Amino acid sequence: MQDLKLIILSLLIFILVIISSLSSASETSFLSINTAKLEDYFKDKHQFVKKKILKLHKKFSGTLSTILLINNIVNIAASATMSAIVSSLSLNNNWEIIISTAIMTPIIVLIGEIIPKIIARKFPITFLKNTWWIIYFFYYLFWPITFLISKISKENPITNTESELKYIIDIAGKEGVLEKEESLLTKRALDFDSIKVHKHYTRLRKTTSIKYESTLEEIRNIFYDTGFSRLPVEKNKKFIGIILLKDIFYLKNEEDFEIDKFIVKVPNISSNTLLKNALYKLKENQSHFAFITKNNEDKTIIGIITIEDIIEELVGEIYDEHDFRDENEIYIINANKIIVHYSTKIDKINKILEVDIPLEEETIGKYLETLTTKKMNLKFKHKENNLYYKVIENKKNKEIKFEVLLEN
């Protein structure tokens, strides 16, 4: 009879430890998953299981309370059962406590906590797919308690904040889950709704325009000299629209040309407008070009912006066949941003950005080498006064290219 009692109590301890390990693994599994991981794993299969796991995950306060209740109850019960087994050996009371504690502590810590949590951390969704029903059963068994806790503790429906998402993207890029270009594009897309037009438009003094009184031949020459496909038209010191090269390219006679027929109206956009709203307005007006005004009240035109300027904020600089015909050329992105080579002369940069970089060194590359000992690889970034330098290209047998940004 005594032997049967020991067998039953030993079996009970085994069952309680198994339940403890399952609850510990469930806790780690629920902490290791999110809605996106579940959707990606299940996709179009096991929809019933996915629905149940999602329900438990969304009501995490109640689920966690259930798991902790189970864990504490079974651990206490297992310790009490072990004490009952040891007491049947008729030992001294002090020895009974020491022996039962010495036996149960490593069992609960290793088998009931550490090992199941390590396994669940590695295979969280696989574990939950096979054991969700156990937590689901206990969730409703302890419903009066979990319901009260869930009311006290409000659930947070937000999976990740924007800053957390950027951090995740950075890690994914470093671990090779995302390519560098994919990581950069994603972060730029997240920042896109907070960037204003005034950082990306081209100032009027850096643009070329067509006078309203110009002849067809004069206009063609301007297009030929600039290499642009669209140019703004100025009449009485006011901009009234643009002319497209394609519209006048095949005209043969001056008699066929009346400038008013070829002027295309384009929208005005405030310099304080967000880039995303500027893009919407260009799409709405079916235009690739807009005039920039000081603000919504002051309609004075101060510059221009194109869809290419806006897209470049997402995908980086877009070069065409005319860009960088020689290694000393400067490519102007907008009024505050240019692309230069290592050997670009500092005085040229000063002239374009209207800044005063010291002329002790002749080229921008040598100047930067005097400022910092950082390696000029693709991670190179350096700020000096109100100028921000960044390496954007460093290929073998080619000159290093820098992006130079003037911060207002």
N, C-alpha and C positions, 0 to 999 in steps of 0.2 A: 504493500500500500504506500509506504514511504517512497519507494522507487518510482511508482506511478506519479506521485505528486511532484517529484523532482523533474520527471520527464515533461509533465504538463507545464510546469513553471518555466522550464528551459525553453520549451516550444513557444510559450507566450512571450518570453524575452526576445526570441528570434523574430517573431512577428512584429513586435513593437519596434525593434531596431530597423527592420525593413521599412515600416511606415515612416520612421524618423528620417531614413535616408531618402525616401521618395519625397517627403515634404521639403527637405533641404535642397534636393535637386530641383524641385519645382520652383522654389524661391529664386534660385540662381537663374533658372531658365527664363522666368518672367522678367527678371531684371536685365537679361541679355538680348531680349527681342524688342522689336518695335513693329508698328503696323506695316511699314514698307517691307521689312524682311518677311513677314507672314504672307503678304500679298505676292511677293516674288517667289516664295517657296511653293505655295499651293497653286497659284495661278488658276487653272480651270479644273483642278482635281481636289478631292476631299473637301468640298465646300462646307459640308455639315460640321466637320471637325474644325475647319478654319473659323467658322462662325462662333463656335463654342469657345475656342481659345481667345478670339478677339473680344468676346464678351467679358471673359475673366480678366483680360489685359486692360480693357477700358475701365473696369471697376477694380482697379488695382488695389486701392485701400482696403476694400473688403476681401479681396483675394489674399493679400499679404497678411491680413489679420487672421484669416482662416488657416493659412500655412503655419503661422507662429503659434496659434492655439493648438493645432495638431502636434507640432514639434514639442512644445512644452508638456502637453498632456502625456504623450507617449514616452518622453524621456523620464519624466517623474515616475510614470507607471513602471518603466523598465528598471529604474533604480530601486523602487519599492519591491518589485518581484525578486530582484537579485538579493536584496536584504532578507527576504523571506526564505530564499534558498540557503543562504549562509547561516541564518538563525537556526535552521533545522540541524546544523552540524554541532550544536550545543557548545559553542565557543564562548569565550569571554566577550561581553558586550562591546568593549573597545575594539577588540580584534574583529568582530563582525562588521563594524563600521569601516575599519581600515581595509579589510579584504573586499567587501562589496564595492567600495569606492575605487580601489585599485583595479578591479576587474572591469567595472562599468565605464570608467572615465575614458580609457583608450578605445573601447568599443563604440561609445557614443561619439567621441571626437573624430575617430578615423572612419568608421563604417557609417555612422549616422550623419556626419557633417562634411569632413574634408574630401573624401573620395567621391561621394555623389556630386558634390559641388564642382569638382574639377571636371568630371565627366559631362555634367549638364552645361558647364561653361563652353565646352567644345562642341556639343551637339544639342543646343537648346530646343530647337523646333522639333527635331526628331524625337527627343525625350517627351515633349509635351504632346506630340501627335499620338503617342501610345499610352500616356498616363493622365491626360486632361480630365477624364471622367472621374478619377479619384478625388481630385481637388473640387471638381464640380459637385460631387456628392456631398462632401464635407462643407462646401460653401453654403449649400441650402440647409444642411444639418445645423450649422451654427448661424443660420440666417438672422435671428433676433439680435445677436451680438454684432455680426458684420454689418447689418443694416444701420445700426446705431453709429458705428465707427465711420461708415461711409457718409453719413449725414454730417458728422462732426468735421471730417476731413474732405474738402472739396477736391475733386479730380482736376488735374491739369490736362486739358485736351490738346495742348500744343506739343507736337512731337519734338521739334527743335526750334530754337530761335535762329534768326538769320546769322548771328555771329557764330553760334554753334555749328550751323550748317557750313559756313566758310571754313571752320576749323576741321570739320569732317572731310571737306573737299581737299584741304591741304594735306591731310594725312593720307587720303586716297591717292593723291598725286605722288607723295613720297614713297608709298608702298607699291606703286606701279599699277594700282587698280584703274587709275585714270592716266591718260597721257598728259604731259605737261601742257600741251595746247588745250586739251579738254578741260583741265583744271582751271587754267587761266580764263578760258571762255566762260565757264560756269560762274566764276567769281565776278567777272565783269558784268555778266547778265544780272547778278544779284545787286550790284551797285548801280545799275543802269537807271533805276527809278529815282536816284537821289542826286544825279549830276545835272547841272544847269547848262544852258546854251552858251552863257558868257565865257565858258572855258574853251569853247571849241569853234567859235565862228571866226571868220577871216575879216580883219578890219579893212575899211574902205581904201585906206592909203596903200594897202598891199594887193588891191584888186585892179583889174583892167576893165574899163567900161567903153561902151560905144556911144558917141555923141549922136543925138537924134538927127542932126543935120548931115551925118556922114553919108557918103555915096556907097554904092554896092561894092565897088572896088576897094575903097578904104576899109570897109567892114571885113571883106575877105582877107585883106592884108593883116588886120588885127588878129583874126582867127588863126591865120598862118603863123604869125609871130608868137602868139601865146600858146598854141597847141590845145586850146580849150574847145569844147563842143557847145558851150553855152556862155553868153556874156551879157551882163546887165546893160540896159539902155538908159542914158541920162538926158533929160530934157529940162532946160531952165533950172539946172542944178538940183533937179529932183529925179529919182529913179522911178521909171514908169513900167518896167517889166524887163523881159530878157528876149534875146534872139537866139534861135537854135541854128547851128551851122548846117544841119541837114536840110533846113527849110530853104536856104538860099544857095546851097552848094551847086545846084544844077541850073540856076538862073543864068541866062546868057546876055541879056541886054539890060542896060540901065533903065530903059523904058518900062520893063516888066516889074521893076522894083519900086514899091511904095512901102516905106518902112513900117507904117501903121498896120499894114496887113500881116506883118511878120512878128510883131511884138506880142509876146505871150505874157499874160498876167500871172504873177506868182504871189503867194501869201506873204504877209508880214508877220514876224514872230518876235516876241519880246525876248530880250537877252536874259531875263529872269525865268523864262520858261524851262521846265524840265526837258531833258533830251527826249524822253519817251513821248512826251506830249507834242514836241516838235515833229517827231517822226509820224505820229498819228495825223497831225495837221498836213504834213506833206503828202501822206497817203490819201487823205481825204480830198485834197485838192489835185491829186494826180500830178504832183510836181516833184522834180528832183532838186529844186532850188528855192530858196526863200531869202527875203531881205530881213535883216535883224534891226529892230528898233531898241532904243534905250530902255523903255518899259511900256506898259500898256497905255499910260497916259501920254507920254511923249513919243510921237510917231516919227521922230527924226531917225533916219536910217544911218546906222553906224557900221554896218558890215553885211556879210552874206554867209549863208551856210548851205551845204548840200547834203543829200542823203549819204554820200560817201563819207563826209565828215562824221556823221552820226554812227554809221556802221563801223567805222574805224575804232570807235570807243569799245565796241564789242569784240571785234576780230583782230584788232591791231592795225598797223599801217598797211594800206593798200597801195601798191606801186604799179605804175603802168609803164609802157615802153619808153616814156620820156624821162623817167626817174633815174637819177644817178648815171648820167651819161659819162661822167668822169668822177674820179675818186675824191675830188675836191669840191664837188657840188653839194649844196645844202638843199635838203628837201623840206619845204614848209608845210606842216600839217595844218596849223592854224596860227592865229596871232601870237600864241604863247608856247607853241610846241614845234620843234624842228628835229630833223634827223641829220646827223653829221657823221663824218668819218674821223678816225684817229688823227689824220693829217690835215683836217680842216683848220684853216687859219682862224685864230681867235678874233681878229679884227672884223672878219666877215660876220661872225656870230654876234658880236657887239652891235654891228650895224643893223642886222635884221631884227634882233630882239630888243634893241635899244637899251642895252645893259652896259656894264663897265667891268668886264672880266680883265684882270691884270694882264699886261702884255710882256711880262718877264719871259714867258715861254711863247714860242711862235705858234704851236698847234695845240688844239684842245686836249689831245691825248697826253702829250708831255705835261701839260698844265695839271691834269688830273693825277698824274703820277707823282707830282710834287705835293699834292694834298693828302694822299692816302697810300697806304701800302697794300690795300686790298687787291686781290687778283682780279684782273679784268675778264671774268667769265660771265655767263648769263645771269649769275646771281648778284653781279656788281650793281650797287646803288650808292649814291653819294649826294648829300645836300650841302651846298655852300651858299651862304646868304639866302637869296630867294630863288636860286637855281637848283633844279633837281636833275641829276644825271643818272642814266640807266643804260647798261649795255643791252642791246637788242639783237646783235648778231656778232658772233665770234667764230668764224669758220677758218679752217686751215687754208693757208696761202691767200687769205683775203684780209683786208683791213677791218679792224673792229668798228662797228657802227654804234653810235650813242643816240639815245633820245634825250633831248634837252628840253626841260619844261620850266617855264617862267611862272612862278607862283605869285599871284597878285596879293 
